[in-house]
Amino acid sequence: AVTLDFAAFQLELDTRHDKYERLVKLSRDITIESKRTIFLLHRFTSAPNGEEILSESEVKLDAVRRKIKQVAQELIGEDMYQFHRAISPGLQEYVEAVSFQYFIKTRSLISVEEINKQLIFTADDREETTNMTSNSQDKQPPTWSLKVTPVDYLLGVADLTGELMRLCISSVGNGDIDTPFELSQFLRQIYDGFTFIGNTGPYEVSKKLYTLKQSLAKVENACYTLKVRGSEIPKHMLADVFSTKTELIDQEEGLP
């Protein structure tokens, strides 16, 4: 009897381990596709037609959401927090990508509720539809959902600030002197929000607060340069001046 019990334990542990590895792979795919979406969105400031970039980014995010749907299907009947470490990196990167796209569209921050609304899935392929119609008693199509945790949302927003700092650099390089001031106010609001959390929040959140502060300092430095010396520096040289000043900030702060 003891041997049979341990054989059952072994089967359960092996099944859980296999599921964990599948989730790690899906999270890695989500991270890669989300990064590609972010790289695409950085072309928005220099592209002749920004709407095409936004449309293409929406297609890429839909592909990412299909991967997240597979994660939701894997977690049916499971406690998500037992597998949270496996899927957290991918969810953070997805939050960063979707919030970056949302900011470019609306100049505001997407809420965690809005993100979670986009992560409710229904059966849409042929196989799932066949299985659905084979059950005559179930008239409602099956749905799957995956909720982004508040911690993953905060970490994704913290990473977003780095992308906004890069957006500021590219905007300055293209001669856009209005976007840096918008970004400065937006980043200041995010930083103020994170300071309310302080050391009372999760360790990862407080750890990223320093990087967020550096991104804010670089954007504010760009605004200072544009305000004081913008008229005397040619537009095509503003990005070089800004990049040089950000390197000096990094050296003073001891950053690599």
C-alpha positions as CSV (number, residue, x, y, z in Angstrom):
1,A,0.0,0.0,0.0
2,V,2.8,2.4,0.8
3,T,4.5,1.7,-2.5
4,L,1.2,2.4,-4.4
5,D,0.9,5.7,-2.4
6,F,4.4,6.8,-3.4
7,A,3.8,5.8,-7.0
8,A,0.7,8.1,-7.0
9,F,2.8,10.9,-5.4
10,Q,5.4,10.4,-8.1
11,L,2.8,10.6,-10.9
12,E,1.3,13.8,-9.4
13,L,4.7,15.5,-8.9
14,D,5.8,14.5,-12.4
15,T,2.6,15.9,-13.9
16,R,3.0,19.1,-12.0
17,H,6.6,19.5,-13.0
18,D,5.8,18.9,-16.7
19,K,3.1,21.6,-16.5
20,Y,5.5,24.0,-14.8
21,E,8.0,23.5,-17.6
22,R,5.3,24.0,-20.3
23,L,4.3,27.3,-18.6
24,V,8.0,28.4,-18.4
25,K,8.2,27.9,-22.2
26,L,5.0,29.8,-22.8
27,S,6.2,32.6,-20.6
28,R,9.4,32.8,-22.6
29,D,7.5,33.0,-25.9
30,I,5.3,35.7,-24.4
31,T,8.3,37.7,-23.3
32,I,10.0,37.4,-26.8
33,E,6.9,38.5,-28.7
34,S,6.2,41.3,-26.2
35,K,9.7,42.6,-26.7
36,R,9.3,42.5,-30.4
37,T,6.1,44.6,-30.1
38,I,8.0,47.1,-28.0
39,F,10.8,47.4,-30.6
40,L,8.1,47.9,-33.2
41,L,6.4,50.7,-31.2
42,H,9.7,52.6,-30.9
43,R,9.5,53.1,-34.7
44,F,6.3,55.1,-34.2
45,T,8.1,58.5,-33.8
46,S,10.1,58.1,-37.0
47,A,7.6,56.2,-39.2
48,P,5.8,58.2,-41.9
49,N,2.5,56.6,-41.0
50,G,2.2,55.9,-37.3
51,E,-1.2,54.2,-37.7
52,E,0.4,51.3,-39.6
53,I,2.8,50.8,-36.7
54,L,-0.1,50.7,-34.2
55,S,-2.1,48.3,-36.4
56,E,0.9,46.0,-36.7
57,S,1.5,46.2,-33.0
58,E,-2.1,45.2,-32.3
59,V,-1.6,42.1,-34.5
60,K,1.5,41.2,-32.5
61,L,-0.3,41.7,-29.2
62,D,-3.2,39.5,-30.4
63,A,-0.6,36.8,-31.0
64,V,0.8,37.3,-27.5
65,R,-2.8,37.0,-26.1
66,R,-3.2,33.7,-27.9
67,K,-0.1,32.5,-26.0
68,I,-1.6,33.8,-22.7
69,K,-4.8,31.8,-23.6
70,Q,-2.7,28.6,-23.6
71,V,-1.4,29.6,-20.2
72,A,-5.0,30.1,-19.0
73,Q,-6.0,26.6,-20.3
74,E,-3.0,25.0,-18.6
75,L,-4.2,26.6,-15.3
76,I,-7.7,25.3,-15.4
77,G,-8.5,23.8,-12.0
78,E,-5.1,24.9,-10.6
79,D,-4.1,27.5,-8.1
80,M,-2.4,30.1,-10.3
81,Y,0.0,31.2,-7.5
82,Q,1.6,27.7,-7.4
83,F,2.8,28.4,-10.9
84,H,3.2,32.2,-10.6
85,R,7.0,32.1,-10.8
86,A,6.8,30.4,-14.1
87,I,4.5,32.9,-15.8
88,S,5.4,36.1,-14.0
89,P,8.2,37.3,-16.4
90,G,6.0,36.9,-19.4
91,L,3.1,38.7,-17.9
92,Q,5.3,41.6,-16.8
93,E,6.6,42.0,-20.3
94,Y,3.1,41.8,-21.7
95,V,2.0,44.6,-19.3
96,E,5.0,46.7,-20.4
97,A,4.1,46.2,-24.1
98,V,0.4,46.8,-23.9
99,S,0.8,49.8,-21.6
100,F,3.4,51.3,-24.0
101,Q,1.0,51.0,-26.9
102,Y,-1.8,52.4,-24.8
103,F,0.3,55.4,-23.8
104,I,1.2,56.1,-27.5
105,K,-2.5,56.1,-28.3
106,T,-3.9,58.0,-25.4
107,R,-1.0,59.6,-23.5
108,S,-2.3,57.9,-20.3
109,L,-1.7,54.7,-18.2
110,I,-3.8,51.6,-18.8
111,S,-5.4,50.2,-15.7
112,V,-5.0,46.6,-14.5
113,E,-8.8,46.1,-14.9
114,E,-8.6,47.1,-18.6
115,I,-5.7,44.7,-19.1
116,N,-7.6,41.8,-17.5
117,K,-10.6,42.5,-19.7
118,Q,-8.5,41.7,-22.7
119,L,-7.4,38.4,-21.1
120,I,-10.9,36.7,-21.2
121,F,-10.9,34.1,-24.0
122,T,-13.6,32.0,-25.7
123,A,-13.4,29.0,-28.0
124,D,-12.5,30.3,-31.4
125,D,-10.8,27.6,-33.3
126,R,-12.3,24.6,-35.1
127,E,-11.3,22.0,-32.6
128,E,-12.7,23.8,-29.6
129,T,-15.9,24.7,-31.4
130,T,-16.4,21.0,-32.3
131,N,-15.9,20.0,-28.7
132,M,-18.3,22.7,-27.6
133,T,-21.1,21.7,-30.0
134,S,-20.7,18.0,-29.2
135,N,-22.1,18.7,-25.7
136,S,-25.7,19.6,-26.2
137,Q,-26.3,20.5,-22.6
138,D,-23.7,23.3,-22.6
139,K,-25.0,26.1,-24.7
140,Q,-22.5,28.6,-23.4
141,P,-19.1,28.6,-25.2
142,P,-16.3,27.8,-22.8
143,T,-14.3,30.7,-21.5
144,W,-10.8,31.0,-20.0
145,S,-9.4,33.9,-18.2
146,L,-6.1,34.9,-16.6
147,K,-5.8,37.8,-14.3
148,V,-2.6,39.9,-14.1
149,T,-1.7,40.2,-10.4
150,P,-1.2,43.7,-8.9
151,V,2.5,42.9,-8.4
152,D,3.0,41.9,-12.1
153,Y,1.1,45.1,-13.1
154,L,3.4,47.3,-11.0
155,L,6.5,45.6,-12.2
156,G,5.4,46.0,-15.8
157,V,4.6,49.7,-15.3
158,A,8.0,50.2,-13.7
159,D,9.7,48.7,-16.8
160,L,7.5,50.9,-19.0
161,T,9.3,54.0,-17.6
162,G,12.5,52.8,-19.3
163,E,10.8,52.6,-22.6
164,L,9.3,56.0,-22.2
165,M,12.8,57.4,-21.5
166,R,14.0,55.9,-24.8
167,L,10.9,57.3,-26.5
168,C,12.0,60.7,-25.2
169,I,15.5,60.3,-26.7
170,S,14.0,59.3,-30.1
171,S,11.5,62.2,-30.0
172,V,14.3,64.7,-29.4
173,G,16.3,63.2,-32.2
174,N,13.3,63.7,-34.5
175,G,13.0,67.4,-33.5
176,D,9.9,66.8,-31.4
177,I,10.3,69.1,-28.4
178,D,6.7,68.7,-27.0
179,T,6.8,64.9,-26.2
180,P,9.7,65.1,-23.7
181,F,7.6,67.6,-21.5
182,E,4.6,65.3,-21.7
183,L,6.7,62.4,-20.7
184,S,8.3,64.3,-17.8
185,Q,4.9,65.0,-16.3
186,F,3.7,61.5,-16.9
187,L,6.8,59.9,-15.3
188,R,6.6,62.2,-12.4
189,Q,3.1,61.0,-11.7
190,I,4.1,57.4,-11.9
191,Y,7.1,58.0,-9.6
192,D,4.9,59.8,-7.1
193,G,2.6,56.8,-7.1
194,F,5.4,54.4,-6.5
195,T,6.8,56.5,-3.6
196,F,3.4,56.0,-1.8
197,I,4.1,52.2,-1.9
198,G,7.7,52.7,-0.7
199,N,9.2,49.8,1.2
200,T,5.8,48.5,2.3
201,G,5.3,46.8,-1.1
202,P,6.9,43.7,-2.6
203,Y,10.7,43.5,-2.7
204,E,10.8,43.6,-6.5
205,V,8.7,46.8,-6.7
206,S,11.0,48.7,-4.3
207,K,14.0,47.4,-6.1
208,K,12.8,48.9,-9.4
209,L,12.1,52.3,-7.8
210,Y,15.7,53.3,-8.2
211,T,15.7,52.6,-11.9
212,L,12.5,54.4,-12.3
213,K,14.1,57.4,-10.6
214,Q,17.0,57.3,-13.0
215,S,14.6,57.3,-16.0
216,L,12.7,60.3,-14.6
217,A,16.0,62.2,-14.0
218,K,17.1,61.6,-17.6
219,V,13.8,62.8,-19.0
220,E,13.8,65.9,-16.8
221,N,17.4,66.6,-17.8
222,A,16.3,66.5,-21.4
223,C,13.5,69.0,-20.7
224,Y,15.9,71.2,-18.9
225,T,18.3,71.1,-21.9
226,L,15.5,71.9,-24.3
227,K,14.2,74.7,-22.2
228,V,17.5,76.4,-21.6
229,R,19.5,75.6,-24.7
230,G,17.0,74.3,-27.2
231,S,17.0,77.5,-29.3
232,E,20.7,77.6,-29.7
233,I,21.3,73.9,-30.5
234,P,20.3,72.6,-34.0
235,K,17.5,70.0,-33.9
236,H,19.6,67.3,-35.4
237,M,22.2,67.7,-32.6
238,L,19.7,67.7,-29.7
239,A,19.7,63.9,-29.4
240,D,23.5,63.8,-29.2
241,V,23.6,66.4,-26.5
242,F,20.9,64.6,-24.5
243,S,22.7,61.2,-24.8
244,T,25.9,62.7,-23.6
245,K,24.2,64.2,-20.6
246,T,22.5,60.9,-19.7
247,E,25.9,59.2,-19.8
248,L,27.2,61.7,-17.3
249,I,24.3,61.1,-15.1
250,D,25.0,57.3,-15.2
251,Q,28.6,57.9,-14.3
252,E,27.7,60.1,-11.4
253,E,25.3,57.5,-10.1
254,G,27.7,54.6,-10.6
255,L,25.5,52.9,-13.2
256,P,27.2,50.6,-15.8
